[in-house]
Amino acid sequence: MKKVLILLVSLSFASSAMAEQSWWDSVLSAVGLGDDTTEQVEAGPTADGLLESISSKLGVSSEQAKGGIAALVNYAKQNVSEEQFASLTAQIPGLDTVMQYLPAIEAASKNSVGGLMDKASEYSEGLGNLNALNKQFESLGLKTSMIKDYASQAKSYLDTPEGQQAKKLLADGLLKI
């Protein structure tokens, strides 16, 4: 009878989905002899998580999320030191990869408002960077008023214990918006 009971218990463990462990690991864990080397890693911010957050909260496409974050981070890059930017990209895994989606911009006609901004930006690097950011958002089919929404949502996403330093670095780079 004991053998039948042990067999039934073993089969029940084998058929259960105990954290995708092997059958033998399940049995060992059930009797307290399992290997406890599995570490719980705190999930920090990632570029994929940031993009998903932007896309879902702001109702934009994946391409618009990628391009908008790349433009925003590129703007921040212009306003912080190389060390600070390297730290920011190190703290958000995958962020350096997102930078490949930085939208290309075309020069505006000199008769348009964008053309006037181009001319004015010749006299101010900060204004030039902001003008480029505006054009990048427009090239994605986004209103420039969404720049602040992207910045706000990015900071909100990073507002976790693990994301505080990245949030501060990003905020430092976006002070001039």
C-alpha positions in Angstrom: 0.0 0.0 0.0 2.9 2.4 0.8 4.3 1.8 -2.6 1.0 2.7 -4.3 0.7 5.9 -2.2 4.3 6.9 -3.0 3.7 6.2 -6.7 0.5 8.3 -6.6 2.2 11.2 -4.8 5.1 11.1 -7.3 2.8 11.0 -10.3 0.8 14.0 -8.9 4.1 16.0 -8.6 5.2 14.9 -12.0 2.0 16.2 -13.6 1.9 19.5 -11.8 3.6 22.5 -13.2 5.8 23.4 -10.2 7.7 26.3 -11.6 8.8 24.3 -14.7 11.1 22.1 -12.7 12.0 18.6 -13.6 9.9 15.8 -12.1 12.8 14.8 -9.8 13.4 18.4 -8.7 9.7 18.6 -7.9 9.8 15.6 -5.7 13.0 16.8 -3.9 11.4 20.2 -3.3 8.2 18.7 -2.0 10.1 16.8 0.8 12.4 19.7 1.6 15.5 18.4 -0.2 15.4 20.6 -3.2 18.2 22.9 -4.4 17.5 26.4 -3.1 20.1 28.1 -5.3 17.4 30.0 -7.3 17.7 33.7 -6.5 14.9 36.1 -6.7 16.2 39.0 -8.8 14.5 42.3 -8.4 13.3 43.5 -11.7 14.6 46.9 -12.6 13.6 49.2 -15.4 14.2 48.0 -18.9 13.9 49.7 -22.3 11.3 47.1 -23.3 9.3 47.9 -20.2 9.6 51.7 -20.8 8.5 51.3 -24.4 5.5 49.1 -23.4 4.6 51.7 -20.8 4.8 54.6 -23.3 2.8 52.7 -25.9 0.0 51.6 -23.6 -0.3 54.7 -21.4 -0.1 57.2 -24.3 -1.9 55.2 -26.9 0.9 55.3 -29.5 2.3 52.7 -31.8 5.4 50.7 -31.0 7.3 52.6 -33.7 6.2 55.9 -32.3 7.1 54.8 -28.8 10.6 53.7 -30.0 11.2 56.9 -32.0 9.8 59.2 -29.3 11.9 57.7 -26.5 15.0 57.7 -28.8 14.4 61.4 -29.5 13.8 62.2 -25.9 16.9 60.3 -24.7 19.0 61.9 -27.5 17.8 65.3 -26.2 18.8 64.4 -22.7 22.2 63.2 -24.0 22.8 66.7 -25.2 22.3 68.1 -21.7 24.3 65.8 -19.5 27.9 64.7 -19.4 29.1 61.6 -21.2 29.5 59.8 -17.9 26.0 60.6 -16.8 24.6 59.4 -20.2 26.6 56.2 -20.0 25.2 55.6 -16.5 21.7 56.2 -17.7 22.0 53.7 -20.5 23.7 51.2 -18.2 20.8 51.5 -15.7 18.1 50.8 -18.3 19.1 47.7 -20.2 18.4 47.9 -23.9 18.2 51.7 -24.0 21.3 52.0 -26.2 19.6 49.7 -28.7 16.5 51.9 -28.8 18.7 54.8 -29.9 18.8 53.2 -33.4 15.2 54.4 -33.8 16.1 58.1 -33.6 13.9 59.7 -36.2 15.6 61.5 -39.1 14.5 65.0 -39.7 14.4 67.2 -42.8 15.1 70.8 -43.0 11.9 72.9 -43.1 11.2 75.5 -45.6 12.5 78.9 -44.7 9.0 80.3 -45.0 7.5 78.0 -42.5 7.4 78.3 -38.7 9.9 75.4 -38.6 12.2 77.4 -41.0 12.0 80.3 -38.5 13.0 78.0 -35.7 15.9 76.7 -37.8 17.1 80.2 -38.3 16.7 81.1 -34.6 18.4 77.9 -33.5 21.6 79.0 -35.4 22.2 81.3 -32.5 21.4 78.9 -29.6 22.6 75.3 -29.2 19.8 74.7 -26.6 17.2 76.1 -29.0 18.6 74.0 -31.8 18.4 70.8 -29.7 14.8 71.6 -28.8 14.0 72.4 -32.4 15.4 69.0 -33.5 13.3 67.2 -30.8 10.2 69.0 -32.0 10.9 67.9 -35.6 11.6 64.3 -34.6 8.2 64.1 -32.9 6.5 65.6 -35.9 8.3 63.1 -38.2 6.7 60.4 -36.1 3.3 61.8 -36.7 3.1 63.0 -33.1 2.2 66.5 -31.8 5.0 68.3 -30.2 2.8 68.8 -27.1 3.4 65.0 -26.5 7.0 65.6 -25.6 6.0 66.5 -22.1 3.7 63.4 -22.0 6.6 61.2 -23.0 8.9 62.7 -20.4 6.3 62.5 -17.7 5.5 58.8 -18.5 9.2 57.9 -18.7 9.7 59.4 -15.2 6.7 57.7 -13.9 7.9 54.3 -15.2 11.3 54.9 -13.6 9.6 55.8 -10.3 10.6 52.6 -8.5 13.3 51.9 -6.0 15.5 50.4 -8.7 14.8 53.2 -11.2 15.5 56.3 -9.0 19.0 57.0 -10.2 18.0 56.6 -13.9 15.0 58.8 -13.2 17.2 61.5 -11.8 19.7 61.3 -14.7 16.8 61.5 -17.2 15.2 64.4 -15.4 18.6 66.3 -15.3 18.8 65.9 -19.1 15.3 67.1 -19.7 15.4 70.2 -17.5 15.3 72.5 -20.4 12.0 71.2 -21.9 
